[in-house]
Amino acid sequence: MIVLREMRRRAKTLVGPMLGMALTGYFAYHLVEGDRGLRAWVYLTQELRLAKQNLSNAAAERTELEHRVAHMRPDHVDPDLLDAQIRRTLDVTRPDEIVIMAPPEKR
């Protein structure tokens, strides 16, 4: 009986700290591994960096295309650009030209 009473008294003093340690462990785990934890934050940061890089590449390509389209207006056509576009589309060369084949561009 005395042993049982002593065990209950010690259990009552240990329950609070053990519960606090378990709660701290739970929150610490979810701080690192949770849906909004540190690992998810690092992953989203990398995704954001990649998306910004893709955006800047697309913006540069758009600027280049807008520049090319600006020179193809009906009232002002750049002769060199028109010549290059016709040659590229029709695969036409002059007899005195040398053709160097390049690998196709990846898109």
N, CA, C and O atoms as a DFTB+ gen file, in Angstrom:
428 C
 N C O
     1  1       0.813      -1.183       0.000
     2  2       0.000       0.000       0.000
     3  2       0.863       1.257       0.000
     4  3       0.583       2.216      -0.719
     5  1       1.914       1.240       0.813
     6  2       2.805       2.390       0.876
     7  2       3.535       2.560      -0.450
     8  3       3.744       3.683      -0.909
     9  1       3.914       1.463      -1.054
    10  2       4.608       1.502      -2.335
    11  2       3.689       2.073      -3.416
    12  3       4.113       2.884      -4.240
    13  1       2.456       1.649      -3.401
    14  2       1.490       2.149      -4.386
    15  2       1.259       3.654      -4.220
    16  3       1.198       4.389      -5.206
    17  1       1.132       4.108      -2.970
    18  2       0.950       5.530      -2.712
    19  2       2.175       6.330      -3.168
    20  3       2.031       7.422      -3.717
    21  1       3.366       5.795      -2.945
    22  2       4.613       6.464      -3.361
    23  2       4.701       6.532      -4.896
    24  3       5.153       7.532      -5.453
    25  1       4.271       5.477      -5.558
    26  2       4.291       5.466      -7.035
    27  2       3.312       6.507      -7.588
    28  3       3.624       7.179      -8.572
    29  1       2.143       6.649      -6.975
    30  2       1.175       7.655      -7.437
    31  2       1.725       9.061      -7.234
    32  3       1.571       9.920      -8.102
    33  1       2.353       9.296      -6.112
    34  2       2.913      10.623      -5.840
    35  2       4.003      10.967      -6.855
    36  3       4.049      12.083      -7.373
    37  1       4.868      10.012      -7.128
    38  2       5.940      10.260      -8.120
    39  2       5.362      10.400      -9.533
    40  3       5.852      11.203     -10.328
    41  1       4.338       9.632      -9.840
    42  2       3.714       9.736     -11.162
    43  2       3.088      11.113     -11.354
    44  3       3.155      11.683     -12.444
    45  1       2.478      11.648     -10.295
    46  2       1.873      12.974     -10.394
    47  2       2.937      14.042     -10.635
    48  3       2.683      15.012     -11.349
    49  1       4.119      13.878     -10.053
    50  2       5.178      14.874     -10.268
    51  2       5.828      14.716     -11.629
    52  3       6.404      15.676     -12.142
    53  1       5.754      13.537     -12.230
    54  2       6.377      13.310     -13.540
    55  2       5.446      13.571     -14.716
    56  3       5.918      13.804     -15.829
    57  1       4.143      13.538     -14.497
    58  2       3.181      13.696     -15.602
    59  2       3.314      15.065     -16.251
    60  3       3.326      15.150     -17.479
    61  1       3.413      16.107     -15.498
    62  2       3.509      17.465     -16.061
    63  2       4.737      17.652     -16.941
    64  3       4.593      18.069     -18.090
    65  1       5.944      17.360     -16.449
    66  2       7.129      17.501     -17.297
    67  2       7.125      16.581     -18.513
    68  3       7.557      16.981     -19.595
    69  1       6.641      15.356     -18.344
    70  2       6.588      14.431     -19.484
    71  2       5.611      14.930     -20.544
    72  3       5.885      14.848     -21.741
    73  1       4.475      15.445     -20.094
    74  2       3.507      16.001     -21.032
    75  2       4.080      17.225     -21.738
    76  3       3.868      17.404     -22.938
    77  1       4.798      18.061     -21.012
    78  2       5.444      19.228     -21.612
    79  2       6.505      18.832     -22.620
    80  3       6.609      19.451     -23.680
    81  1       7.308      17.798     -22.308
    82  2       8.334      17.336     -23.260
    83  2       7.688      16.747     -24.513
    84  3       8.176      16.963     -25.622
    85  1       6.606      16.012     -24.342
    86  2       5.911      15.426     -25.493
    87  2       5.330      16.529     -26.380
    88  3       5.419      16.461     -27.606
    89  1       4.743      17.534     -25.754
    90  2       4.167      18.651     -26.511
    91  2       5.259      19.436     -27.239
    92  3       5.080      19.832     -28.390
    93  1       6.381      19.657     -26.570
    94  2       7.505      20.348     -27.210
    95  2       8.055      19.534     -28.378
    96  3       8.371      20.086     -29.432
    97  1       8.165      18.237     -28.189
    98  2       8.628      17.361     -29.277
    99  2       7.693      17.386     -30.472
   100  3       8.139      17.398     -31.619
   101  1       6.389      17.393     -30.201
   102  2       5.392      17.443     -31.271
   103  2       5.549      18.722     -32.108
   104  3       5.588      18.673     -33.337
   105  1       5.638      19.851     -31.425
   106  2       5.763      21.118     -32.145
   107  2       7.116      21.246     -32.841
   108  3       7.203      21.816     -33.929
   109  1       8.170      20.719     -32.219
   110  2       9.493      20.767     -32.853
   111  2       9.500      19.929     -34.131
   112  3      10.076      20.342     -35.137
   113  1       8.868      18.764     -34.099
   114  2       8.789      17.922     -35.293
   115  2       8.059      18.642     -36.420
   116  3       8.524      18.653     -37.559
   117  1       6.923      19.238     -36.103
   118  2       6.137      19.916     -37.132
   119  2       6.775      21.228     -37.577
   120  3       6.475      21.717     -38.665
   121  1       7.642      21.799     -36.762
   122  2       8.392      22.979     -37.179
   123  2       9.308      22.639     -38.342
   124  3       9.507      23.455     -39.243
   125  1       9.862      21.442     -38.323
   126  2      10.807      21.025     -39.368
   127  2      10.089      20.288     -40.491
   128  3      10.313      20.598     -41.661
   129  1       9.247      19.337     -40.174
   130  2       8.674      18.429     -41.163
   131  2       7.261      18.769     -41.618
   132  3       6.764      18.127     -42.543
   133  1       6.617      19.707     -41.038
   134  2       5.210      19.976     -41.339
   135  2       4.989      20.569     -42.725
   136  3       5.936      20.836     -43.465
   137  1       3.714      20.769     -43.058
   138  2       3.349      21.338     -44.361
   139  2       3.897      22.748     -44.531
   140  3       4.191      23.171     -45.650
   141  1       4.035      23.464     -43.447
   142  2       4.583      24.817     -43.480
   143  2       5.877      24.894     -42.679
   144  3       6.225      25.944     -42.139
   145  1       6.587      23.766     -42.611
   146  2       7.821      23.684     -41.839
   147  2       9.020      24.214     -42.613
   148  3       8.889      24.787     -43.694
   149  1      10.179      24.006     -42.030
   150  2      11.409      24.516     -42.635
   151  2      11.738      23.841     -43.958
   152  3      12.185      24.499     -44.897
   153  1      11.523      22.541     -44.037
   154  2      11.790      21.847     -45.307
   155  2      10.867      22.342     -46.421
   156  3      11.310      22.552     -47.550
   157  1       9.606      22.524     -46.107
   158  2       8.661      23.039     -47.105
   159  2       9.049      24.454     -47.511
   160  3       8.924      24.812     -48.682
   161  1       9.515      25.262     -46.568
   162  2       9.936      26.628     -46.875
   163  2      11.130      26.627     -47.822
   164  3      11.169      27.416     -48.766
   165  1      12.118      25.739     -47.579
   166  2      13.282      25.653     -48.460
   167  2      12.851      25.201     -49.850
   168  3      13.319      25.746     -50.850
   169  1      11.969      24.215     -49.924
   170  2      11.483      23.728     -51.214
   171  2      10.745      24.822     -51.976
   172  3      10.963      24.993     -53.175
   173  1       9.883      25.559     -51.300
   174  2       9.139      26.634     -51.959
   175  2      10.062      27.770     -52.392
   176  3       9.824      28.400     -53.422
   177  1      11.108      28.035     -51.618
   178  2      12.074      29.062     -52.001
   179  2      12.794      28.669     -53.285
   180  3      12.996      29.504     -54.167
   181  1      13.179      27.405     -53.393
   182  2      13.822      26.928     -54.616
   183  2      12.864      26.996     -55.798
   184  3      13.257      27.407     -56.890
   185  1      11.630      26.601     -55.596
   186  2      10.624      26.679     -56.662
   187  2      10.411      28.126     -57.106
   188  3      10.279      28.399     -58.299
   189  1      10.377      29.040     -56.154
   190  2      10.195      30.458     -56.473
   191  2      11.374      30.987     -57.275
   192  3      11.186      31.730     -58.238
   193  1      12.588      30.610     -56.887
   194  2      13.782      31.046     -57.617
   195  2      13.746      30.531     -59.059
   196  3      14.070      31.268     -59.990
   197  1      13.353      29.271     -59.243
   198  2      13.257      28.693     -60.577
   199  2      12.165      29.380     -61.397
   200  3      12.353      29.630     -62.588
   201  1      11.042      29.684     -60.778
   202  2       9.950      30.358     -61.490
   203  2      10.360      31.767     -61.904
   204  3      10.016      32.214     -62.998
   205  1      11.094      32.474     -61.040
   206  2      11.569      33.814     -61.409
   207  2      12.558      33.749     -62.558
   208  3      12.552      34.617     -63.430
   209  1      13.407      32.731     -62.569
   210  2      14.354      32.568     -63.670
   211  2      13.611      32.275     -64.974
   212  3      13.951      32.831     -66.019
   213  1      12.609      31.414     -64.921
   214  2      11.803      31.128     -66.112
   215  2      11.080      32.380     -66.591
   216  3      10.963      32.614     -67.794
   217  1      10.600      33.180     -65.653
   218  2       9.922      34.417     -66.016
   219  2      10.870      35.386     -66.713
   220  3      10.500      36.012     -67.706
   221  1      12.081      35.509     -66.200
   222  2      13.033      36.427     -66.838
   223  2      13.428      35.923     -68.223
   224  3      13.614      36.724     -69.139
   225  1      13.560      34.602     -68.391
   226  2      13.860      34.045     -69.716
   227  2      12.714      34.308     -70.690
   228  3      12.942      34.679     -71.841
   229  1      11.489      34.116     -70.224
   230  2      10.332      34.360     -71.081
   231  2      10.209      35.840     -71.429
   232  3       9.841      36.185     -72.552
   233  1      10.514      36.715     -70.474
   234  2      10.452      38.156     -70.742
   235  2      11.499      38.561     -71.769
   236  3      11.225      39.387     -72.641
   237  1      12.699      37.987     -71.674
   238  2      13.744      38.293     -72.656
   239  2      13.346      37.797     -74.039
   240  3      13.549      38.495     -75.033
   241  1      12.780      36.597     -74.107
   242  2      12.344      36.065     -75.402
   243  2      11.206      36.911     -75.976
   244  3      11.152      37.149     -77.182
   245  1      10.305      37.362     -75.112
   246  2       9.201      38.207     -75.572
   247  2       9.719      39.540     -76.114
   248  3       9.247      40.025     -77.142
   249  1      10.696      40.130     -75.412
   250  2      11.269      41.385     -75.871
   251  2      11.921      41.219     -77.240
   252  3      11.789      42.074     -78.116
   253  1      12.630      40.096     -77.408
   254  2      13.259      39.833     -78.705
   255  2      12.219      39.664     -79.806
   256  3      12.389      40.183     -80.909
   257  1      11.142      38.941     -79.509
   258  2      10.084      38.748     -80.503
   259  2       9.367      40.063     -80.820
   260  3       9.034      40.323     -81.976
   261  1       9.131      40.886     -79.807
   262  2       8.499      42.184     -80.054
   263  2       9.393      43.059     -80.932
   264  3       8.907      43.797     -81.789
   265  1      10.681      42.967     -80.711
   266  2      11.625      43.731     -81.535
   267  2      11.578      43.258     -82.989
   268  3      11.581      44.066     -83.917
   269  1      11.535      41.938     -83.171
   270  2      11.477      41.409     -84.534
   271  2      10.156      41.764     -85.207
   272  3      10.134      42.090     -86.394
   273  1       9.070      41.706     -84.470
   274  2       7.756      42.015     -85.040
   275  2       7.666      43.500     -85.380
   276  3       7.018      43.874     -86.357
   277  1       8.310      44.344     -84.582
   278  2       8.279      45.782     -84.844
   279  2       8.930      46.111     -86.183
   280  3       8.560      47.088     -86.834
   281  1       9.894      45.299     -86.591
   282  2      10.557      45.541     -87.880
   283  2       9.816      44.898     -89.046
   284  3      10.275      44.993     -90.184
   285  1       8.703      44.259     -88.797
   286  2       7.932      43.636     -89.869
   287  2       6.596      44.342     -90.086
   288  3       5.655      43.736     -90.599
   289  1       6.505      45.589     -89.711
   290  2       5.281      46.344     -89.947
   291  2       5.089      46.552     -91.452
   292  3       6.069      46.638     -92.193
   293  1       3.865      46.632     -91.900
   294  2       3.624      46.793     -93.340
   295  2       4.210      48.094     -93.910
   296  3       4.630      48.121     -95.067
   297  1       4.241      49.149     -93.128
   298  2       4.755      50.403     -93.665
   299  2       6.287      50.461     -93.650
   300  3       6.882      51.281     -94.350
   301  1       6.932      49.589     -92.851
   302  2       8.392      49.575     -92.810
   303  2       8.867      48.145     -92.580
   304  3       8.736      47.604     -91.482
   305  1       9.415      47.546     -93.618
   306  2       9.924      46.189     -93.514
   307  2      11.440      46.250     -93.607
   308  3      11.985      46.821     -94.552
   309  1      12.120      45.668     -92.636
   310  2      13.577      45.600     -92.643
   311  2      13.992      44.565     -93.696
   312  3      13.662      43.387     -93.560
   313  1      14.710      44.987     -94.743
   314  2      15.044      44.054     -95.819
   315  2      15.912      42.885     -95.356
   316  3      15.723      41.761     -95.822
   317  1      16.846      43.126     -94.459
   318  2      17.706      42.040     -93.989
   319  2      16.909      41.009     -93.195
   320  3      17.107      39.805     -93.356
   321  1      16.022      41.478     -92.353
   322  2      15.196      40.572     -91.571
   323  2      14.255      39.781     -92.470
   324  3      14.064      38.582     -92.265
   325  1      13.672      40.434     -93.452
   326  2      12.786      39.758     -94.394
   327  2      13.549      38.704     -95.193
   328  3      13.049      37.598     -95.400
   329  1      14.755      39.042     -95.641
   330  2      15.583      38.105     -96.394
   331  2      15.939      36.885     -95.535
   332  3      15.856      35.748     -95.998
   333  1      16.332      37.129     -94.291
   334  2      16.693      36.015     -93.399
   335  2      15.489      35.131     -93.106
   336  3      15.616      33.908     -93.040
   337  1      14.338      35.737     -92.932
   338  2      13.128      34.965     -92.643
   339  2      12.732      34.114     -93.853
   340  3      12.348      32.956     -93.691
   341  1      12.821      34.669     -95.048
   342  2      12.476      33.912     -96.259
   343  2      13.442      32.759     -96.455
   344  3      13.034      31.647     -96.789
   345  1      14.723      33.026     -96.246
   346  2      15.714      31.953     -96.409
   347  2      15.498      30.839     -95.388
   348  3      15.601      29.659     -95.726
   349  1      15.205      31.200     -94.165
   350  2      14.999      30.194     -93.123
   351  2      13.742      29.376     -93.411
   352  3      13.736      28.161     -93.214
   353  1      12.694      30.024     -93.869
   354  2      11.435      29.328     -94.110
   355  2      11.511      28.428     -95.336
   356  3      11.050      27.287     -95.298
   357  1      12.086      28.930     -96.414
   358  2      12.105      28.185     -97.673
   359  2      13.368      27.358     -97.877
   360  3      13.456      26.615     -98.855
   361  1      14.340      27.464     -96.989
   362  2      15.629      26.773     -97.136
   363  2      16.284      27.088     -98.471
   364  3      16.671      26.188     -99.217
   365  1      16.403      28.376     -98.759
   366  2      16.966      28.837    -100.020
   367  2      18.307      29.514     -99.748
   368  3      18.461      30.235     -98.762
   369  1      19.286      29.272    -100.642
   370  2      20.589      29.945    -100.552
   371  2      20.982      30.429    -101.933
   372  3      20.419      30.011    -102.945
   373  1      21.968      31.324    -101.952
   374  2      22.522      31.783    -103.227
   375  2      23.594      30.787    -103.679
   376  3      24.134      30.041    -102.862
   377  1      23.899      30.777    -104.971
   378  2      24.908      29.826    -105.463
   379  2      26.308      30.077    -104.873
   380  3      27.091      29.134    -104.754
   381  1      26.630      31.287    -104.514
   382  2      27.978      31.573    -104.028
   383  2      28.102      31.493    -102.504
   384  3      29.141      31.869    -101.963
   385  1      27.082      31.020    -101.804
   386  2      27.112      30.947    -100.345
   387  2      27.539      29.562     -99.867
   388  3      27.324      28.557    -100.544
   389  1      28.148      29.537     -98.686
   390  2      28.521      28.291     -98.031
   391  2      27.556      28.082     -96.868
   392  3      27.320      28.995     -96.077
   393  1      27.006      26.890     -96.771
   394  2      26.023      26.580     -95.741
   395  2      26.693      25.742     -94.654
   396  3      27.313      24.717     -94.936
   397  1      26.557      26.192     -93.416
   398  2      27.062      25.440     -92.278
   399  2      25.861      24.973     -91.479
   400  3      25.089      25.780     -90.960
   401  1      25.715      23.675     -91.390
   402  2      24.557      23.105     -90.719
   403  2      24.796      23.122     -89.204
   404  3      25.844      22.681     -88.731
   405  1      23.829      23.629     -88.459
   406  2      23.890      23.669     -86.998
   407  2      22.815      22.749     -86.448
   408  3      21.797      22.530     -87.104
   409  1      23.024      22.203     -85.246
   410  2      21.963      21.362     -84.672
   411  2      20.723      22.201     -84.390
   412  3      20.828      23.392     -84.097
   413  1      19.552      21.584     -84.478
   414  2      18.314      22.359     -84.239
   415  2      18.248      22.863     -82.804
   416  3      18.772      22.237     -81.882
   417  1      17.591      24.013     -82.636
   418  2      17.455      24.609     -81.315
   419  2      16.456      23.809     -80.494
   420  3      15.428      23.359     -80.999
   421  1      16.779      23.644     -79.224
   422  2      15.852      22.942     -78.325
   423  2      14.881      23.954     -77.742
   424  3      15.277      25.059     -77.372
   425  1      13.632      23.585     -77.661
   426  2      12.613      24.481     -77.100
   427  2      11.913      23.785     -75.986
   428  3      11.014      24.356     -75.369
